[in-house]
Amino acid sequence: MQEYEIPRHLIAHGFPAAELLERHLAEDASFSDVLLSAYLPDDGSDIDGFALGELLALHLSGVAETALVHLDVRCADIRRSEGRANALLDWSNALLGDATLAFG
């Protein structure tokens, strides 16, 4: 379950992500798996493109051609405070690929 493993990897390497507390795998295929993560405050403030770019660049720092890219950055996945992006959530669409995909 990559959505569980990726944030653990990011946090272990000092990147801002929600700490995962528990995961519950559904026993029945008609139900979804559930991840429980630590609360990250979000004041709903507007975020400027530069601040978002800084967060994305932080996740890509030190990479060459291949990087872990989120691929679904949207307002609901960004935790922010006073216009600053503090973390990205929902890594379910992430993959290893060209780092420039994060900015497309």
C-alpha positions in Angstrom: 0.0 0.0 0.0 2.1 2.9 -1.3 -0.1 5.6 0.4 1.2 4.1 3.7 4.8 3.6 2.7 5.5 6.9 0.9 4.7 9.3 3.8 6.7 7.1 6.1 9.7 7.4 3.7 9.2 11.2 3.3 9.1 11.8 7.0 12.2 9.6 7.6 14.0 11.8 5.1 12.9 15.1 6.7 10.1 16.0 4.2 6.8 17.5 5.4 4.0 14.8 5.3 1.3 13.6 7.6 2.5 11.0 10.1 0.6 7.8 9.6 -0.7 6.3 12.9 -2.6 3.2 11.8 -3.8 1.4 8.7 -6.8 -0.9 8.6 -6.9 -3.3 5.6 -10.5 -4.2 4.7 -11.2 -7.9 5.0 -14.0 -7.6 2.4 -13.2 -6.3 -1.1 -16.4 -4.3 -1.1 -14.9 -2.0 1.6 -12.0 0.4 1.3 -8.8 0.3 3.3 -8.5 3.1 5.9 -5.4 5.1 6.8 -5.4 7.1 10.0 -2.8 10.0 10.0 -1.9 12.6 12.5 -3.8 15.9 12.3 -2.0 18.7 10.4 -3.6 22.1 10.9 -4.8 24.0 7.9 -6.1 27.6 8.3 -7.5 27.6 4.7 -5.4 30.6 3.7 -4.7 31.3 0.1 -1.4 29.8 -1.0 0.7 31.5 -3.7 2.3 29.6 -6.5 5.8 30.4 -5.2 5.0 28.8 -1.8 3.6 25.7 -3.6 6.7 25.5 -5.8 8.9 25.6 -2.7 7.1 22.6 -1.2 7.2 20.6 -4.5 10.9 21.5 -4.9 11.6 20.3 -1.4 10.1 16.9 -2.2 12.3 16.8 -5.3 15.5 18.2 -3.8 18.6 16.2 -4.6 17.1 14.2 -7.4 18.4 13.9 -10.9 16.2 12.4 -13.6 13.9 10.2 -11.6 12.0 11.3 -8.6 9.0 10.5 -6.5 6.2 12.7 -7.9 2.8 13.3 -6.3 0.8 13.7 -9.6 -2.3 15.0 -7.9 -1.5 18.2 -6.2 -4.7 20.1 -5.5 -6.0 22.4 -2.7 -7.5 19.5 -0.7 -4.0 17.8 -0.5 -2.1 20.9 0.7 -1.9 21.8 4.4 -1.2 25.4 4.8 -0.8 28.1 7.4 -0.6 31.8 6.8 -0.2 31.2 3.1 2.7 28.8 3.5 2.5 25.2 2.3 3.4 22.9 5.2 2.7 19.4 3.8 1.2 17.3 1.0 -1.3 14.6 1.6 -2.8 11.8 -0.4 0.1 10.0 -2.2 -2.1 7.4 -3.8 -1.3 8.5 -7.3 2.4 8.9 -6.8 5.0 7.2 -8.9 8.7 7.3 -9.8 9.2 9.4 -12.9 10.6 12.5 -14.4 10.9 15.2 -11.7 9.4 17.8 -14.1 6.0 16.0 -13.9 5.5 17.5 -10.5 5.3 21.0 -12.0 3.1 20.0 -15.0 
